[in-house]
Amino acid sequence: MNRSLFLSLLTYALLFAGIVTVQGEFIALALPLVAYLLVGYLQVPEKIKLEATRQLSLERTSPDSNVDVTVTVTNHGSSLEEVLLEDILPAGLTVQSVPSSSTSTRGATAPQSAHRLGDSRHLLRLAKGESYTFTYTVSGPRGGYVFEALEAQVNDHLAVSSSKVRVEAKGRLFVLPPVTRVRHIAIRPRRTRVYAGMIPARAGGTGTEFFGVREYQPGDPPSAINWRASARYTEALYANEFQQERVADVGIVLDGRLRTNEFGRGHSLFEYSVQAAASIADGLLSQGNRVGLLLYASYLGWTLPGYGKIQRERILHALANAKAGESQVFSDLEHIPTRLFPSESQIVFISPLAEDDLKPLIQLRAQGYDVLVVSPNPVKFELSYLPSLNPNVDLAGRVIHMERLLLLQRLQRANIHVLDWDVREPFDLLVKRRLGRVPVWLRAIGR
């Protein structure tokens, strides 16, 4: 029960008892309470007008990194005898116990005062025109966090009255997935765009790789003349032609289905898939390609294709907010919206894979898309959390491992390039070893 309400009821009861019984003792007992309530109500602030600003030391950071949050509260109303300030933290962020300082400012002076370490709650007195600044440190997992407001509870000195106000102080923090830099990702889609890039375009022109020999045309540089071919066929001169290098359209599909990413005891491969998506997007964009991102989970999260650093930020922000989920509609890959991807473009599918994913991926390949599957290995991931000396666990692990190898071999027979990623290995080393140059199987089929 509110203190002022309780004291008021008690005062009325004593006064009523004194009047009914015609005894002055009850009225005498009520007089101190009346004085207490009267003084308390006289100290109630006439106007509560607080203004707050917020500054973050970083607006984008990596998971579990410390970020300093500085909040300044200014009183533009009446003097407040007792104010309890509490910053409302977004769900997922935690306050770290690191040293922080608070400053109370009036006019041009700013006396220093010490407060509890890493605290987002402060009890203080705030005079008219006075400002109060406090700093604390937060950290959290991957995600996008929005700071909305502070909550201020204003009490008078005798705690007779109490009122709560919400003070807006906007702020936004993006905890982006870690990006492992990869220098080169060799892909060979059937169709490329008209802009110069690093993807072989299966067309003759200027480039670095030999493409063929054609008849010499006016304007060709003398260094391009193939003297051996010209000496063999004396009726004309022949020149070397090189393969053009252009940029390509790439669609990254991130599998966020719970049934492929979640395992027992809360273990999940989804964070590794997000890390792989961020690294691949960064590498392909740095090569000048046009990259888009599709999150395939309980909903379809589509990031429109684009180029350059701005597109990199868009994809990283989308990955920061990506969450695994389950839906009856998107429980399998039959509903991937292929119309989002240009025909004969490159699709990078990132998923631990399920047995029924084989047919939809082969259908994508049959439609003319060049498909690259990056698959965090779920068998080795789950076995790492199980007892290694248990013979039943070892037997089950070998059986599941053979089933996975059979699935990957079927994908490879359909001309789908597969990267089987043991998440204990750094992702950049896997990409350098498997995608650092054009795979041999692509060269063998003349692509």
C-alpha positions in Angstrom: 0.0 0.0 0.0 1.2 3.5 -0.8 2.7 5.2 2.3 0.7 8.5 1.9 -2.6 6.5 1.5 -1.8 4.5 4.6 -1.0 7.6 6.7 -4.0 9.4 5.4 -6.3 6.5 6.4 -4.6 6.2 9.8 -5.0 10.0 10.4 -8.7 9.9 9.4 -9.2 6.9 11.7 -7.7 8.7 14.7 -9.6 11.9 14.1 -12.9 9.9 13.7 -12.1 8.0 16.9 -11.4 11.2 18.8 -14.7 12.8 17.6 -16.8 9.8 18.3 -15.3 9.0 21.8 -14.8 12.7 22.6 -11.3 11.9 23.7 -8.5 14.4 22.9 -5.8 11.6 23.1 -6.8 10.3 19.6 -6.8 13.8 18.1 -3.4 14.5 19.7 -2.0 11.3 18.1 -3.3 12.4 14.7 -1.7 15.9 14.8 1.9 14.7 14.1 0.6 12.7 11.2 -1.3 15.7 9.9 1.8 17.8 10.1 3.9 15.1 8.4 1.5 14.8 5.5 1.1 18.6 5.2 4.9 19.1 5.0 5.2 16.2 2.5 2.5 17.6 0.2 4.0 21.0 0.3 7.3 19.6 -1.0 5.7 17.9 -4.0 7.4 19.4 -7.1 5.1 21.6 -9.1 6.5 20.6 -12.5 8.5 17.5 -13.5 10.3 18.2 -16.7 13.3 16.0 -17.4 15.3 15.7 -20.6 17.9 13.0 -21.4 20.5 12.4 -24.0 22.4 9.2 -24.7 25.8 8.6 -26.3 27.3 5.2 -27.1 31.1 4.7 -27.4 30.4 2.4 -30.4 27.3 2.0 -32.6 28.5 -1.2 -34.1 30.7 -3.8 -32.5 31.4 -7.5 -32.3 29.7 -10.0 -29.9 30.5 -9.8 -26.2 32.6 -6.6 -26.7 32.2 -3.8 -24.1 30.4 -0.6 -25.1 30.2 2.4 -22.8 26.8 4.0 -22.5 26.8 7.7 -21.3 23.4 9.2 -20.2 22.9 12.8 -19.3 19.7 13.9 -17.5 18.8 17.6 -17.2 16.1 19.0 -15.0 14.2 21.8 -16.7 11.4 21.8 -14.1 11.2 22.3 -10.3 13.9 21.1 -7.9 13.6 17.4 -7.2 14.5 16.2 -3.7 14.9 12.5 -4.6 15.1 11.0 -8.0 15.7 7.3 -8.8 17.0 7.1 -12.4 17.0 3.7 -14.1 18.0 3.1 -17.7 15.9 0.6 -19.4 18.2 -2.0 -21.1 17.1 -3.8 -24.3 16.6 -7.5 -23.8 19.9 -9.4 -24.3 22.3 -6.8 -23.1 24.0 -7.1 -19.7 25.7 -4.5 -17.5 29.4 -5.2 -17.0 31.1 -4.6 -13.6 33.7 -2.2 -14.8 34.7 1.2 -13.3 32.4 4.0 -14.3 32.2 7.6 -13.2 29.3 10.1 -12.7 29.3 13.8 -13.0 26.8 16.3 -11.6 26.9 19.6 -13.5 25.4 23.0 -12.6 26.4 25.9 -14.8 30.0 25.8 -15.8 31.3 23.7 -12.8 31.3 19.9 -12.8 32.2 18.4 -9.4 33.1 14.7 -9.6 31.4 12.0 -7.5 32.0 8.2 -7.4 29.2 5.6 -7.8 28.8 1.9 -7.9 30.7 0.0 -10.7 28.8 -0.5 -13.9 25.4 0.6 -12.5 22.5 1.8 -14.6 20.5 2.9 -11.5 21.3 6.1 -9.6 19.6 7.8 -6.6 20.2 11.5 -6.5 18.9 15.0 -5.8 18.4 17.2 -8.9 18.0 20.9 -8.5 16.4 23.1 -11.2 18.7 23.5 -14.2 21.1 20.9 -12.9 22.4 18.0 -15.1 23.6 14.6 -14.1 25.7 12.3 -16.2 26.5 8.7 -15.6 28.3 6.0 -17.6 28.1 2.2 -17.5 29.3 -0.6 -19.7 27.2 -3.2 -21.6 27.9 -6.2 -23.8 25.8 -8.8 -25.5 25.5 -11.4 -28.2 24.9 -10.8 -31.9 21.8 -8.7 -32.6 20.3 -5.3 -33.0 19.4 -3.4 -29.8 17.3 -0.2 -29.4 17.5 2.0 -26.3 14.2 3.7 -25.8 14.1 5.6 -22.5 14.9 6.0 -18.9 12.5 5.6 -16.0 12.6 8.3 -13.3 10.9 7.8 -10.0 10.4 11.2 -8.2 9.8 11.2 -4.4 9.6 14.1 -2.0 12.0 14.2 1.0 9.5 12.6 3.3 8.4 10.0 0.7 4.8 11.1 1.0 4.2 11.3 -2.7 5.8 9.4 -5.6 5.5 9.6 -9.3 7.1 7.9 -12.3 8.0 9.5 -15.5 9.4 8.0 -18.7 12.2 10.1 -20.2 13.1 9.4 -23.9 16.7 8.8 -24.7 17.1 7.1 -28.1 20.1 5.0 -29.0 20.9 2.1 -31.3 23.6 -0.6 -31.0 24.4 -3.2 -33.7 26.4 -6.2 -32.5 27.5 -7.6 -35.9 28.7 -11.1 -36.6 32.5 -11.5 -36.8 33.8 -11.3 -40.4 36.7 -13.5 -41.3 38.5 -11.9 -44.2 38.8 -14.1 -47.3 41.0 -12.9 -50.2 39.5 -14.7 -53.1 36.4 -16.9 -53.8 36.5 -18.7 -57.1 33.0 -19.0 -58.6 32.0 -19.7 -62.2 28.4 -18.8 -62.9 27.0 -19.3 -66.4 26.1 -15.7 -66.8 28.0 -12.6 -65.7 27.2 -8.9 -65.8 28.7 -6.3 -68.2 31.0 -4.7 -65.7 34.6 -5.6 -65.3 35.4 -7.8 -62.4 37.2 -11.0 -61.4 34.9 -13.7 -62.6 35.8 -15.4 -65.9 33.0 -14.6 -68.4 33.4 -17.3 -71.1 33.8 -14.6 -73.7 36.9 -13.4 -75.5 38.3 -10.0 -74.8 40.8 -8.4 -72.5 41.8 -10.5 -69.5 44.6 -12.6 -68.1 43.7 -16.2 -68.9 44.1 -17.5 -72.5 40.8 -18.0 -74.3 41.6 -18.8 -77.9 43.0 -17.7 -81.2 41.2 -15.6 -83.8 42.0 -13.7 -86.9 43.9 -10.5 -86.4 41.7 -7.4 -86.5 42.8 -3.8 -87.1 43.4 -2.2 -83.7 44.7 -5.3 -82.0 48.1 -4.6 -80.3 51.1 -6.2 -82.0 51.9 -8.1 -78.7 48.7 -10.1 -79.2 49.8 -11.6 -82.5 50.3 -15.4 -82.3 53.4 -15.7 -84.6 53.3 -19.5 -84.6 49.8 -19.7 -85.8 50.4 -17.0 -88.3 53.5 -18.8 -89.7 51.5 -22.0 -90.1 48.6 -20.3 -91.9 50.2 -17.8 -94.2 47.0 -16.3 -95.6 46.3 -14.2 -92.6 47.6 -13.0 -89.2 46.2 -14.6 -86.0 46.0 -13.0 -82.6 45.6 -14.5 -79.1 42.3 -13.8 -77.3 41.9 -13.7 -73.6 38.9 -14.5 -71.4 37.0 -11.5 -70.2 36.7 -11.0 -66.4 33.4 -9.5 -65.1 31.3 -9.3 -62.0 28.5 -11.7 -61.3 25.1 -11.9 -59.5 25.4 -13.9 -56.3 22.5 -14.8 -54.0 23.4 -16.1 -50.5 20.8 -18.3 -48.9 21.2 -18.7 -45.1 19.3 -21.7 -43.7 17.8 -20.7 -40.4 15.5 -23.7 -39.9 15.6 -25.0 -36.3 15.5 -28.7 -37.4 18.8 -28.3 -39.2 20.6 -25.9 -36.8 19.4 -26.8 -33.3 20.7 -29.8 -31.3 20.3 -31.1 -27.8 21.2 -29.1 -24.6 20.8 -25.8 -26.4 23.7 -26.2 -28.9 23.3 -24.6 -32.2 25.2 -24.3 -35.5 23.3 -21.2 -36.6 26.0 -18.8 -35.3 28.6 -20.5 -37.4 26.3 -20.3 -40.5 25.9 -16.6 -39.9 29.7 -16.2 -39.6 30.2 -18.0 -42.9 27.5 -15.9 -44.6 29.2 -12.7 -43.4 32.6 -13.8 -44.6 31.4 -15.0 -48.0 29.4 -11.8 -48.5 32.4 -9.6 -47.6 34.7 -11.6 -49.9 32.3 -11.5 -52.9 31.6 -7.8 -52.5 35.3 -7.0 -52.3 35.6 -8.7 -55.7 33.0 -6.2 -57.1 30.1 -8.7 -57.4 26.5 -7.9 -56.9 25.3 -9.8 -53.8 22.0 -10.3 -52.1 21.0 -12.2 -49.0 18.0 -14.4 -48.3 17.3 -15.7 -44.7 15.2 -18.9 -45.0 13.8 -19.5 -41.5 10.3 -19.0 -40.0 10.0 -16.1 -42.5 11.8 -15.0 -45.6 14.2 -12.1 -44.9 15.4 -10.6 -48.2 18.2 -8.1 -48.6 18.1 -6.6 -52.1 21.3 -7.2 -54.1 23.8 -4.4 -54.3 27.5 -3.5 -54.6 30.2 -2.1 -52.4 30.6 -1.1 -48.8 27.0 0.1 -48.4 25.7 -3.3 -49.4 28.2 -4.9 -47.0 26.7 -2.9 -44.1 23.1 -3.8 -45.2 24.0 -7.5 -45.2 25.8 -7.3 -41.8 22.8 -5.5 -40.3 20.5 -8.2 -41.7 22.7 -10.9 -40.3 22.9 -9.2 -36.9 19.1 -9.5 -36.7 18.9 -13.0 -38.1 17.3 -15.6 -35.9 16.7 -19.3 -36.4 13.0 -20.3 -36.5 10.6 -22.9 -37.6 7.6 -22.7 -39.9 5.4 -25.4 -41.5 5.6 -23.5 -44.8 9.4 -23.2 -44.9 10.2 -26.6 -43.2 11.8 -27.7 -46.5 13.5 -26.0 -49.4 10.7 -26.5 -51.9 9.6 -22.9 -51.3 12.8 -21.1 -52.0 11.7 -18.1 -54.1 14.0 -18.6 -57.1 12.5 -15.5 -58.9 14.6 -13.4 -56.5 17.8 -14.6 -58.2 18.7 -13.8 -61.8 18.7 -16.8 -64.1 22.0 -18.6 -64.4 23.5 -16.7 -61.5 25.5 -18.0 -58.6 23.7 -19.3 -55.4 25.6 -19.9 -52.2 23.5 -22.1 -49.9 24.7 -22.2 -46.3 23.2 -25.0 -44.2 24.1 -28.0 -42.1 21.8 -29.9 -44.6 19.0 -32.4 -44.1 18.4 -35.6 -46.0 15.4 -34.1 -47.9 17.4 -31.0 -49.1 18.9 -33.1 -51.9 16.1 -32.9 -54.4 15.5 -29.1 -54.1 19.2 -28.3 -54.5 19.4 -30.6 -57.6 16.4 -28.8 -59.0 18.2 -25.4 -58.5 21.1 -26.8 -60.5 18.8 -28.1 -63.2 17.3 -24.6 -63.6 20.7 -23.3 -64.6 21.9 -21.9 -61.3 25.5 -22.5 -60.3 25.1 -23.8 -56.7 27.8 -23.7 -54.0 26.9 -25.4 -50.7 28.7 -24.4 -47.5 27.8 -26.9 -44.9 28.9 -26.7 -41.2 29.3 -30.3 -40.3 26.6 -31.2 -37.8 28.0 -34.7 -37.0 31.4 -33.5 -35.8 29.7 -30.6 -34.0 27.4 -32.8 -32.0 29.9 -35.5 -31.3 32.2 -32.8 -29.7 29.7 -32.5 -26.9 29.1 -36.2 -26.3 31.3 -38.6 -24.3 34.1 -39.9 -26.6 34.7 -43.2 -24.8 31.1 -44.4 -25.2 31.0 -47.3 -27.8 27.4 -46.6 -28.6 28.1 -42.9 -29.3 31.1 -43.9 -31.6 29.0 -46.4 -33.5 26.1 -43.9 -34.0 28.6 -41.2 -35.0 30.1 -43.5 -37.7 26.7 -44.4 -39.1 25.5 -40.8 -39.3 28.9 -39.7 -40.8 28.5 -42.3 -43.6 25.0 -41.1 -44.3 26.2 -37.5 -44.6 29.1 -38.5 -46.9 26.6 -40.2 -49.1 24.4 -37.1 -49.2 27.4 -34.9 -50.1 28.5 -37.3 -52.8 25.1 -37.1 -54.4 25.3 -33.4 -54.5 28.7 -33.4 -56.1 27.5 -35.8 -58.8 24.9 -33.2 -59.7 27.8 -30.7 -60.3 27.1 -28.9 -57.0 30.3 -27.8 -55.3 30.2 -28.6 -51.6 32.3 -27.3 -48.7 32.1 -29.6 -45.7 33.2 -27.3 -42.9 34.4 -28.7 -39.6 33.6 -25.6 -37.4 36.7 -26.3 -35.3 38.8 -25.2 -38.4 39.0 -21.5 -39.1 36.7 -20.6 -42.0 39.2 -18.6 -43.9 41.6 -21.5 -44.1 38.8 -23.7 -45.6 38.0 -21.1 -48.2 41.6 -20.6 -49.1 42.1 -24.3 -49.5 38.9 -25.1 -51.4 37.9 -21.8 -53.1 41.2 -20.0 -53.5 41.3 -20.9 -57.1 39.1 -22.5 -59.7 38.4 -26.1 -58.6 39.8 -28.9 -60.8 36.4 -30.4 -61.5 35.3 -27.0 -63.0 38.3 -27.0 -65.3 37.7 -30.6 -66.3 34.3 -29.9 -67.7 35.5 -26.8 -69.6 34.0 -24.2 -67.3 
